[in-house]
C-alpha cells in the first residue's frame, strides 16, 4: 500500500476476485456480457473508494477485516451472538462442521430466523448434503433454491449488520476458507438486497 493507493497486494487480489464474482453473477442473471463488465468496473471503483475510506478515515478495525481459515471460532461466536436473523448461502462442496450445524439449529430453537440460499441442482440425497435434512420442515427455517449451479463465494449475514464473504483458498477446488468480514448495517443491507435478487432468479 502507498499513500496514493489504499490497497495492499493481498487486498487488491481480493478486490479483483470480488469483481470476477460480481461479473459472473450479473452475467448469469442477465446474459448480457457488456452490462456485466460495466457493472463490474463500477464495483471495482466503488471498492477502491471503500478501501480508501477505511484506510484513511475509519479507525475501528472491527468494521472490516480479512478472515483466515483459522478464524472459524470467531464465526461461531458471531452466530452465537445472533439475535433475530441469519442469512446464508451454500454453494461450496464442503460439508459444514457439526458445530456450525448445531449452532444454527440452536438459534432456530431460540426463534432466530435462518434463511439459506442454495442451488436448485443440489442433490439433497447425496451423502455430502444429507445434513440439510436436519433443517427441513423446521420452524424459523427458510430455504430458497436458485437456478444457479455455482458461485465462487459463500455469504453469511447476521442480524443484518455483520457480513462474512468466504472464497476458495485456490482455483483448484470449491472449498471456501479465506474471506472478508464487514461489520456494517449498510454493507449488510447491500449484500442482503443482492442475495434477495439472486433468490428470485428461479426456473
C-alpha positions as CSV (number, residue, x, y, z in Angstrom):
1,X,0.0,0.0,0.0
2,X,1.2,3.5,-0.8
3,X,-0.2,6.9,0.3
4,X,-1.9,7.2,-3.1
5,X,-3.2,3.6,-3.4
6,X,-5.2,2.3,-0.5
7,X,-4.9,-1.5,-1.2
8,X,-2.1,-3.9,-0.2
9,X,-1.4,-6.6,-2.8
10,X,-3.5,-9.1,-0.8
11,X,-6.4,-6.7,-0.7
12,X,-6.1,-6.0,-4.4
13,X,-6.3,-9.7,-5.2
14,X,-9.4,-10.0,-3.0
15,X,-11.0,-7.0,-4.8
16,X,-10.2,-8.4,-8.2
17,X,-11.7,-11.7,-7.0
18,X,-14.9,-9.9,-5.9
19,X,-15.1,-8.2,-9.3
20,X,-14.9,-11.5,-11.0
21,X,-17.6,-12.9,-8.8
22,X,-19.8,-9.9,-9.4
23,X,-19.3,-10.3,-13.2
24,X,-20.2,-14.0,-13.0
25,X,-23.4,-13.3,-11.1
26,X,-24.6,-10.4,-13.3
27,X,-23.8,-12.3,-16.5
28,X,-25.6,-15.4,-15.2
29,X,-28.7,-13.4,-14.3
30,X,-28.8,-11.1,-17.3
31,X,-26.9,-12.9,-20.0
32,X,-25.5,-9.5,-21.1
33,X,-21.7,-9.6,-21.1
34,X,-21.3,-5.8,-21.7
35,X,-23.7,-5.0,-18.9
36,X,-21.9,-7.4,-16.5
37,X,-18.5,-5.9,-17.5
38,X,-19.8,-2.3,-17.0
39,X,-21.2,-3.0,-13.5
40,X,-18.0,-5.0,-12.6
41,X,-15.9,-1.9,-13.4
42,X,-18.3,0.3,-11.3
43,X,-18.0,-2.2,-8.5
44,X,-14.2,-2.0,-8.7
45,X,-14.2,1.7,-8.5
46,X,-16.6,1.6,-5.5
47,X,-14.4,-1.0,-3.8
48,X,-11.3,1.3,-4.2
49,X,-13.3,4.1,-2.6
50,X,-14.4,1.9,0.3
51,X,-10.9,0.8,0.9
52,X,-9.7,4.4,0.8
53,X,-12.3,5.4,3.3
54,X,-11.3,2.5,5.6
55,X,-7.6,3.2,5.4
56,X,-7.7,7.0,5.8
57,X,-10.8,7.7,7.9
58,X,-12.1,4.6,9.7
59,X,-10.0,3.7,12.7
60,X,-12.3,1.0,14.1
61,X,-10.7,-2.2,12.8
62,X,-13.8,-4.3,13.7
63,X,-15.7,-2.8,10.8
64,X,-13.6,-4.6,8.1
65,X,-11.0,-7.3,8.3
66,X,-9.6,-10.2,6.3
67,X,-10.5,-13.6,7.8
68,X,-8.4,-16.7,7.5
69,X,-9.4,-20.3,7.8
70,X,-8.1,-20.3,11.3
71,X,-10.8,-17.8,12.4
72,X,-13.6,-20.4,12.5
73,X,-14.2,-19.9,16.2
74,X,-14.8,-16.2,15.6
75,X,-17.5,-17.1,13.1
76,X,-19.1,-19.4,15.7
77,X,-19.1,-16.5,18.2
78,X,-20.8,-14.3,15.7
79,X,-23.5,-16.9,15.2
80,X,-23.9,-17.4,18.9
81,X,-24.5,-13.7,19.2
82,X,-27.2,-13.6,16.6
83,X,-30.5,-12.1,18.0
84,X,-33.0,-12.0,15.1
85,X,-32.0,-13.4,11.7
86,X,-29.2,-15.2,9.8
87,X,-29.0,-15.5,6.0
88,X,-26.5,-17.9,4.5
89,X,-25.7,-19.3,1.1
90,X,-24.4,-22.8,0.3
91,X,-22.6,-23.1,-3.0
92,X,-19.4,-24.8,-1.8
93,X,-18.7,-28.6,-1.9
94,X,-17.7,-28.8,1.7
95,X,-20.0,-30.1,4.4
96,X,-20.2,-27.6,7.2
97,X,-18.8,-28.6,10.6
98,X,-21.1,-30.2,13.1
99,X,-20.5,-27.2,15.4
100,X,-21.8,-24.8,12.7
101,X,-24.9,-27.0,12.0
102,X,-25.7,-27.3,15.8
103,X,-25.3,-23.6,16.3
104,X,-27.8,-22.8,13.6
105,X,-30.2,-25.4,15.0
106,X,-29.9,-23.9,18.4
107,X,-30.6,-20.4,17.0
108,X,-33.8,-21.6,15.4
109,X,-34.9,-23.1,18.7
110,X,-34.4,-19.6,20.1
111,X,-36.7,-18.2,17.4
112,X,-33.8,-16.7,15.3
113,X,-34.8,-16.9,11.6
114,X,-32.4,-18.8,9.3
115,X,-32.6,-18.4,5.6
116,X,-30.5,-20.5,3.3
117,X,-30.0,-19.8,-0.5
118,X,-29.0,-22.9,-2.3
119,X,-28.7,-24.1,-5.9
120,X,-31.8,-25.9,-7.2
121,X,-29.5,-28.5,-8.7
122,X,-28.1,-29.6,-5.2
123,X,-28.6,-33.3,-4.7
124,X,-30.0,-33.3,-1.2
125,X,-30.0,-37.1,-1.1
126,X,-26.2,-37.3,-1.6
127,X,-24.2,-38.2,1.5
128,X,-22.4,-34.9,1.5
129,X,-25.7,-33.0,1.6
130,X,-27.7,-35.2,3.9
131,X,-27.1,-32.6,6.7
132,X,-29.6,-30.3,5.0
133,X,-32.4,-32.6,6.1
134,X,-31.8,-31.5,9.7
135,X,-33.3,-28.2,8.8
136,X,-36.2,-29.1,6.6
137,X,-39.7,-28.5,7.9
138,X,-38.4,-26.8,11.0
139,X,-39.9,-23.5,12.4
140,X,-37.8,-20.4,11.6
141,X,-36.1,-22.1,8.7
142,X,-36.5,-20.9,5.1
143,X,-34.8,-22.4,2.0
144,X,-34.6,-20.5,-1.3
145,X,-33.5,-22.6,-4.3
146,X,-32.0,-20.6,-7.1
147,X,-31.3,-21.6,-10.7
148,X,-27.5,-21.0,-10.5
149,X,-25.4,-24.2,-10.1
150,X,-22.3,-22.4,-8.9
151,X,-21.0,-19.2,-7.4
152,X,-17.4,-18.8,-6.3
153,X,-18.2,-17.5,-2.9
154,X,-20.5,-18.1,0.1
155,X,-22.1,-15.4,2.3
156,X,-23.3,-15.2,5.9
157,X,-25.3,-12.2,7.1
158,X,-26.0,-12.0,10.8
159,X,-28.7,-9.6,12.3
160,X,-28.5,-7.5,9.1
161,X,-25.2,-5.9,10.3
162,X,-22.4,-8.5,10.1
163,X,-21.3,-10.0,6.7
164,X,-18.8,-12.7,6.1
165,X,-17.9,-13.5,2.5
166,X,-15.8,-16.6,2.0
167,X,-13.8,-17.6,-1.1
168,X,-11.9,-20.8,-2.2
169,X,-8.3,-20.7,-1.0
170,X,-7.1,-21.5,-4.5
171,X,-8.5,-22.0,-8.0
172,X,-8.3,-25.8,-8.0
173,X,-11.3,-26.6,-5.7
174,X,-14.6,-25.4,-4.4
175,X,-13.9,-25.3,-0.7
176,X,-14.3,-21.9,0.8
177,X,-12.0,-20.9,3.6
178,X,-10.5,-17.4,3.3
179,X,-12.8,-14.4,3.4
180,X,-13.7,-10.8,4.3
181,X,-15.8,-9.7,7.3
182,X,-17.8,-6.5,7.3
183,X,-19.4,-5.1,10.4
184,X,-21.8,-2.5,8.9
185,X,-25.6,-2.4,8.6
186,X,-25.2,-0.6,5.3
187,X,-23.0,-3.2,3.8
188,X,-25.3,-6.0,5.2
189,X,-28.2,-4.3,3.5
190,X,-26.5,-4.2,0.2
191,X,-25.5,-7.9,0.4
192,X,-29.0,-8.8,1.5
193,X,-30.6,-7.0,-1.4
194,X,-28.2,-8.7,-3.8
195,X,-28.9,-12.1,-2.4
196,X,-32.7,-11.4,-2.5
197,X,-32.3,-10.5,-6.1
198,X,-30.4,-13.8,-6.8
199,X,-33.0,-15.8,-4.9
200,X,-35.7,-14.5,-7.3
201,X,-33.8,-16.0,-10.2
202,X,-35.5,-19.4,-10.3
203,X,-36.9,-21.6,-13.0
